[in-house]
Amino acid sequence: MYLEHFGLNELPFTIAPNPRYLYLTQQHQEALAHLSYGLGSAGGVILLTGEVGTGKTTISRKLLEDIPEHIDIAWIVSPRLSVEELLASICDELSIAYPEANNSIKIFTDRINAYLIEAHGHGRNVVVMIDEAQNLSPEVLEQLRLLTNLETSERKLLQIILLGQPELKEKLERNDLRQLAQRITARYHLRSLSKEESGEYIRHRLAVAGCNRPVFSSKAIAVLFDFSHGTPRLINLLCDRALLGVYSCNESIVTPEHVRQASKEVLGDHIEVSKRGSLMPFVLVFVMCIGIGVLLHGIWPWFVETYDSHPGVTTSATLMDHTVHEKEIGNAKIAHDPLNTEQLVASALDATLEGDIAADDSAALHSNADETLTEQGLQAARPAEARPESMAAEATPVEPALAQETQQEAGEPVSLFPDNPWEVIEKTGTKELAFQTLAALWDTSISNVGGALCDQLRGKRLLCLQQRTNLWLLREHNRPAIFHIKGSDGQDHYAVIRSIEGDQLVIQLDQQYWDISFSELEQHWQGQFTLFWLKPPGYTKDIQQGDSGPMVQWLAQQMDNIQGEMIPKQTFKTMNAMLAERLKNFQQSEGLPSDGIVGPLTLMRINERIDQSMPRLTYGELF
């Protein structure tokens, strides 16, 4: 083979799910974090989906390598099972004894429930992880739901992790499986690799196998991405065959020609079919455009004749005599002239067909205008005779500078600052301005004159938390945060991560904000952030077992609010073993170290559960 030719210790591109070769992109890190969270959470269902060959099984194998000692896991890899066979497999994986040749579902479930109760009593978590779960029948999925019914007043005793192809998500949307779908506490979908990630993936596997020199040319990687669409399994197959081709020709670098030949050997005629099929959408769009053109050509004369017959309405001839003027307000260019055809048609319909068109239809017509139209632009777009005098007066043109001043006076962010955000941050992003920006989100203010900035927050019941970490952990904290970049001048410059949605986020500096991607931020971010968190009354230090005082009473009250009051009701003046155990259960359910110590991270999670008014990075589902 080609091992010695390329200086390799082993084959780098096998399709076996070897965790040593796992290349952790941002999304793979997040997927692994989801599964790790599932191992320590308070029961329920974790869902990980992805197309064939995107790395689901490899991630799960990596997870199995690092399982904590207090976790008992049943790993099911052959999901085409009946209900009885699945329950027997779970018993076998957990070493649960059952009568030989048993086919009774009740006996299986009774034995499993007894095991779960015993494991809980010994402080152990039980996890059932099923690969290729899209092959599970609805009956088996329903039985899994029934297994999760066993619970205490604080947590479910069984955690289920389902890994499968996108068809699994579709299956869980069935009406008869809605109860199971409602128990999914976290879900993540693995996408294919980008072109850049594909190149890094190839170099990573070569390095793990012992080769650190360039083997694939950049053009070869680009062609390989076109054939594989970023699917790791296809990348492995194509790379393996391309290396074999280079070796057989006694060459040293993989070129686009080698990749094309490899694709013919691996994919056969499939790729040709894919290319021909890819033209179909363009053909359909072309045909639709022709059809719409023919239709408009036929009805336009009728439309003109119909509306020209109504007095007081601007006609198409009048429309054609005018031009559309662009006006810039802030950062957005808007169509300002009242002669935008689509808007004028809407005005004509409003004026001549009163009562015949519902308000929502009118709104729909206006919503089709340019998305950057402001309300002033929409009003100006109507003919003067079709608007009330007060409305016409409001449509007086506004200078761009005045519009921006009006936005700033109203306290609204100036949307999409036109310059490159990193240039703006480097020019104006002082530490003081970033702190003022974040403080404003907490409805407070901070001085930029004298004293440490974090010290100025203490009187406002706010504390700073500074950490060096990744974006995944920041999203777990769910608080807006200050970050800094290293400018071309070698100095630190600051801004605020305001919100996160999917793999996009909004950064803000004073009244300016920008939409960027995770990958763009990672190119500039130094990996450290500062966020604010609200300290409870009386908090001066971390609380642990044996401590007493108002903070202990506050903690007991919050545990009652989150987990439910104890029966009989308990009053805690000192943090005893019982309260410490409640705290550990809460920490475990939140994916925190269950050390029984009340520190900043634990207090932040408590605040997350009890305070709905504080600023957050995301207000929807995290996963």
Residue pairs with C-beta under 8 A, 6 or more apart in sequence:
1 11
1 244
1 247
2 8
2 243
2 244
2 246
2 247
3 9
3 10
3 11
5 247
6 206
6 211
6 215
6 243
6 247
7 210
7 211
7 213
8 206
8 209
8 210
8 211
9 209
9 210
10 209
10 210
11 209
11 240
12 21
12 205
12 206
12 208
12 209
12 211
12 239
13 205
13 235
13 236
13 237
13 239
13 240
13 243
14 236
14 240
15 233
15 236
15 237
17 57
17 58
17 61
18 58
18 61
19 58
19 61
19 62
19 65
20 208
21 58
21 204
21 205
21 208
22 28
22 55
22 58
22 59
22 62
23 200
23 201
23 204
23 205
23 232
24 32
25 193
25 197
25 200
25 201
26 471
26 472
26 503
26 518
26 519
26 522
27 190
27 191
27 503
28 55
28 59
28 190
29 470
29 472
30 188
30 472
31 48
31 56
31 59
31 188
31 190
32 59
32 62
32 63
33 472
34 46
34 48
34 186
34 187
34 188
34 623
35 46
35 48
35 59
35 60
35 63
35 161
36 63
36 591
37 46
37 186
37 591
38 46
38 127
38 159
38 161
38 185
38 186
39 63
39 67
39 68
39 71
39 125
39 127
39 159
40 68
40 125
40 588
40 591
40 594
41 159
41 185
41 186
41 588
41 589
41 590
41 591
42 154
42 155
42 156
42 585
42 588
42 589
43 148
43 151
43 155
43 156
43 157
43 158
43 159
44 148
44 156
44 159
44 160
44 183
44 184
44 185
45 144
45 148
45 159
45 160
45 161
45 162
45 180
45 183
45 184
45 185
46 159
46 160
46 161
46 162
46 184
46 185
46 186
46 187
47 162
47 168
47 169
47 172
47 184
47 186
47 187
47 188
48 56
48 59
48 60
48 161
48 162
48 163
48 164
48 187
48 188
48 189
48 190
49 56
49 163
49 164
49 165
49 166
49 168
49 169
49 187
49 188
49 189
49 190
50 56
50 165
50 166
50 189
50 190
50 191
51 165
51 166
51 190
51 192
51 231
52 165
52 231
52 233
53 231
53 232
53 233
53 234
54 190
54 191
54 192
54 231
54 232
54 233
55 190
55 232
56 131
56 163
56 164
56 190
57 131
57 163
58 232
59 190
60 129
60 131
60 161
60 163
64 73
64 75
67 73
70 123
70 124
70 125
71 124
71 125
71 126
71 127
72 94
72 119
72 124
72 125
72 126
72 127
73 93
73 126
73 127
73 128
73 129
74 89
74 90
74 93
74 94
74 126
74 127
74 128
74 129
75 93
75 129
75 131
76 86
76 89
76 90
76 93
76 128
76 129
76 130
76 131
77 131
77 132
78 89
79 86
79 130
79 131
79 132
79 133
79 135
79 136
79 140
80 135
81 89
81 140
82 137
82 139
82 140
83 105
83 139
83 140
83 143
84 103
84 105
84 108
86 140
86 143
86 144
87 105
87 108
87 109
87 112
87 143
88 98
88 102
88 108
90 96
90 108
90 112
90 128
91 97
91 98
91 108
91 111
91 112
94 112
94 115
94 126
96 111
96 112
96 115
97 111
98 107
98 108
98 111
99 107
102 108
105 143
109 146
109 147
112 147
113 150
115 126
116 126
116 150
116 157
116 158
117 150
117 157
119 125
119 126
119 157
120 152
120 157
125 159
126 157
126 158
126 159
127 158
127 159
127 160
127 161
128 144
128 147
128 158
128 159
128 160
128 161
129 160
129 161
129 163
130 136
130 160
130 161
130 162
130 163
131 163
131 164
132 163
132 164
132 165
133 162
133 163
133 164
133 168
134 164
134 165
134 166
134 167
134 168
134 171
135 164
136 144
136 162
136 171
138 171
138 174
138 176
138 177
141 171
141 172
141 177
141 180
142 176
142 177
142 180
144 160
144 180
145 179
145 180
145 183
147 158
147 160
148 156
148 158
148 160
148 183
150 156
150 157
150 158
151 157
153 563
153 564
154 563
154 564
154 582
154 585
154 589
155 585
155 589
162 168
166 189
169 187
169 189
171 177
172 180
172 181
172 184
173 181
186 622
186 623
187 623
188 623
191 230
192 229
192 230
192 231
193 201
193 230
193 231
193 232
193 235
194 230
195 221
195 222
195 225
195 230
197 230
198 221
198 224
198 225
198 228
198 230
198 235
199 216
199 218
199 221
199 225
201 232
201 235
202 216
202 221
202 224
202 235
202 239
203 216
205 236
205 239
206 212
206 215
214 253
215 243
215 252
215 253
215 254
216 224
216 239
216 242
216 253
216 254
217 253
217 254
217 255
217 256
219 255
219 256
220 242
220 253
220 254
220 255
220 256
220 258
220 259
222 256
223 256
223 259
223 260
224 235
224 238
224 239
224 242
224 259
227 234
227 238
227 259
227 260
227 263
227 267
227 271
228 234
228 235
228 238
234 266
237 266
238 259
238 262
238 263
238 266
239 254
239 262
241 262
241 265
241 266
242 254
242 258
242 259
242 261
242 262
243 254
245 258
245 261
245 262
246 252
246 253
246 254
246 258
263 271
264 271
303 316
304 315
304 316
304 317
307 313
307 315
307 316
307 348
307 352
308 315
308 316
308 317
310 348
310 351
310 352
312 351
312 385
313 348
313 351
313 352
313 386
314 344
314 347
314 348
314 383
314 385
314 386
319 339
319 341
319 344
322 337
322 339
323 337
323 339
324 335
324 337
324 339
324 340
325 335
325 336
325 337
326 333
326 334
326 335
326 336
327 333
327 334
327 336
327 377
327 397
327 400
328 334
328 400
329 374
329 376
329 377
329 398
329 400
329 403
329 404
330 400
330 403
330 404
330 407
330 414
330 415
331 414
331 415
331 416
331 417
331 418
332 372
332 374
332 415
332 416
333 372
334 370
334 372
334 373
334 374
334 377
335 343
335 369
335 370
335 373
335 377
335 381
336 377
336 380
336 381
336 397
337 380
337 381
338 344
338 380
338 381
338 382
338 383
338 384
340 369
340 381
342 365
342 368
342 369
343 366
343 369
343 378
343 381
343 382
344 381
344 382
344 383
345 365
346 362
346 365
346 366
347 381
347 382
347 383
347 386
348 386
349 357
349 362
349 365
350 357
350 362
350 386
351 386
366 378
369 378
369 381
373 381
374 403
376 394
376 395
376 398
376 403
379 387
379 391
379 394
379 395
380 395
380 397
382 391
382 395
384 392
387 395
398 406
404 414
407 413
407 414
407 511
408 414
408 511
411 511
412 511
413 508
413 511
413 512
413 513
414 511
414 512
414 513
415 513
416 513
416 514
416 515
417 424
417 512
417 513
417 514
421 495
421 507
421 514
421 516
422 485
422 524
424 509
424 512
425 485
425 493
425 494
425 495
425 509
426 485
426 487
426 488
426 489
426 493
428 509
428 510
429 484
429 485
429 493
429 494
429 495
429 509
430 448
430 493
430 494
431 453
431 482
431 484
431 492
431 494
432 446
432 448
432 453
433 448
433 494
433 509
433 510
434 482
434 484
434 494
434 495
434 496
434 509
435 446
435 448
435 453
435 482
435 494
436 445
436 446
436 448
436 510
437 495
437 496
437 508
437 509
437 510
438 480
438 481
438 482
438 496
438 531
438 532
439 445
439 446
439 457
439 532
441 480
441 496
441 498
441 615
442 460
442 462
442 532
442 614
442 615
444 457
444 460
444 462
446 453
446 456
446 457
447 456
453 464
454 463
454 464
454 530
457 463
457 464
457 532
461 534
461 535
461 537
462 532
462 533
462 534
462 535
463 532
463 533
463 535
463 600
464 530
464 531
464 532
465 477
465 530
465 531
465 532
465 533
465 600
465 604
466 528
466 529
466 530
467 473
467 528
467 529
468 527
468 528
469 527
469 529
470 527
471 500
471 518
471 521
471 522
474 481
474 497
474 529
474 531
474 617
475 500
475 617
475 618
475 622
476 591
476 622
477 531
477 604
477 617
478 608
478 616
478 617
478 618
478 622
479 531
479 532
479 533
479 604
479 614
479 615
479 616
479 617
480 496
480 497
480 498
480 499
480 531
480 615
480 616
480 617
481 496
481 497
481 529
481 530
481 531
481 617
482 494
482 495
482 496
482 497
482 529
482 530
482 531
483 494
483 495
483 496
483 497
483 507
483 521
483 525
483 526
483 528
483 529
484 492
484 493
484 494
484 495
484 525
484 526
484 528
485 492
485 493
485 494
485 495
485 524
485 525
485 526
486 492
486 493
486 526
487 493
492 526
494 509
495 507
495 508
495 509
496 507
496 508
496 509
497 505
497 506
497 507
497 521
497 529
497 617
498 505
498 506
498 507
498 508
498 513
498 617
499 505
499 506
499 616
499 617
499 618
500 506
500 617
500 618
501 618
501 620
503 517
503 518
503 519
504 515
504 516
504 517
504 518
505 515
505 516
505 517
505 518
505 521
505 617
506 513
506 514
506 515
506 516
507 513
507 514
507 516
507 521
508 514
533 600
533 603
533 604
533 607
534 607
534 611
534 614
535 603
536 551
536 554
536 603
537 550
537 554
538 549
538 550
538 551
538 554
539 551
539 603
542 597
542 598
542 599
543 551
543 552
543 555
543 575
543 597
543 598
544 575
544 580
544 596
544 597
544 598
545 575
545 576
545 577
545 579
545 580
545 596
546 574
546 575
547 574
547 575
548 573
548 574
548 575
551 598
552 572
552 573
552 574
552 575
552 579
553 572
553 573
555 572
555 575
555 579
555 583
555 598
556 570
556 571
556 572
556 579
558 606
558 609
558 610
559 579
559 582
559 583
559 586
560 566
561 609
561 610
562 586
562 606
562 609
562 610
563 582
563 585
563 586
570 578
572 578
572 579
580 596
581 596
583 596
583 598
583 602
584 594
584 595
584 596
585 594
586 602
586 605
586 606
587 593
587 594
587 595
587 596
587 602
587 605
588 594
590 602
590 605
592 601
592 602
592 605
607 614
